[in-house]
Amino acid sequence: MEIIINLDQMLEKRAMTLTELSDIVGITMANLSILKTGKAKAIRFSTLAALCAALDCQPGDLIAYQ
């Protein structure tokens, strides 16, 4: 069992690129790539809130337990 980050799916639904998200949220491309590929070991609530605001979604839309 693991935690899955659905950043790719949300970007596709919003027709947004990782570069655009990086500019809006103020998170580096490198850190977003770590999240996107599932290699992140943790995520700050402030980062999660910023992603949700930029993507107009809820935390559960980005994170799943599988």
N, C-alpha and C positions, 0 to 999 in steps of 0.2 A: 504494500500500500504506500502511496506517495501523494504529495501535493502537486497538482498540475497548474501551471500558469497559462491561461488562455489569451495571451496578449496578441498572438497572430490572428486569432479569430475576431477579436474586437477591432483590431486595426482594419481587417478586411471589411467588416460590417460597416465601419465608419468611413471607408475609402480614404484612409489616412496612411501615410508612410511613417516609418520609424523616425526618420529625420524630422518630419513635421511634429510628431509627438515629442521628440527631444526638445525642439524649440519651444513648444507650448509649455511643457512641464518643467523644463530647466534641468533635466537629468541627462547625463552624458550618453552618447550613443553606445559606449562600451558597457555602461551599467544597464541600459535597456536591453542590449544584446544578451547579457547574462541572464536577465529575467526571461527574455523571450525563448532562450534555448533551454531553460529549466535548470541552469547551473547555479542559480542563486540559493543560498542557504537560509536567507532571511530577507524580510522586506519591512521597512519602517512604515508605521501607520501614516505618517505624513506623506510618504511616497505613494502609498496605496490611495490615499485621499486625492492627491494631485492627479494620479492616473485616472481615477474614477471621474473627477471633474472634467478632465480633458476629453475623455471618451464618452461622457454622459452615461455612465453605467453604475452598477452596484458592485461592491467587493466580490460578491458571489458570482458575478459575471466573469471576473478575471481569475478567480481561484477556485479550484475544485479538488476534492479528495477522491482519489481513485485507488 
